[in-house]
Amino acid sequence: MDLTEQTAEQMLELLQLFALRHYRFVPPEHVIRLQQQLESSRRGRGDLLSNYPVLLRIFSLLAHAEIPPTMSELGIALETPFSSTTRIVDWLVRAKLIERVGDPKDRRIVRVRLTENGQEVYHTGMDFNKKQLMKLLAIYTPEEQKQILRLISKLADYIPAEK
């Protein structure tokens, strides 16, 4: 087994370890409220609606968009069919996390953006994640932290090339 394969196996083991440990954490109150809010608006649906990485992508896209995206633009960014994008948006609108808004230049165009509540949920979640990462990184020296950041950045730069 070569070094790359060994490293990949070790990373998989670490991911599994993190996944197992994740379930031992008691989620903070804001996460519990968000889960309850999302579940109550789901109406028993599954698929992408329960996929939290997809939700993180949506929240990140909307939080960083200078101009709110159209439904089509959001679907393209998520790489999901228009029907799935519509279901997700409907769900998040019912949960009062995003809203549909008209385009001031063309009334036929519908855009989506985070509501004030959605922005609060997103920023609270990012703050919580930052605090958790700071706890994890505290065991490393500043030099080791720079090295970790450099290596993770290098890995992240390569991921889009694998489409």
Secondary structure as UniProt FT lines:
FT   HELIX           3..22
FT   TURN            23..24
FT   HELIX           29..42
FT   TURN            43..44
FT   HELIX           47..50
FT   HELIX           52..64
FT   HELIX           71..78
FT   HELIX           82..94
FT   TURN            95..96
FT   STRAND          98..103
FT   TURN            104..105
FT   STRAND          106..114
FT   HELIX           116..137
FT   TURN            138..139
FT   HELIX           142..158
FT   HELIX           159..162
//
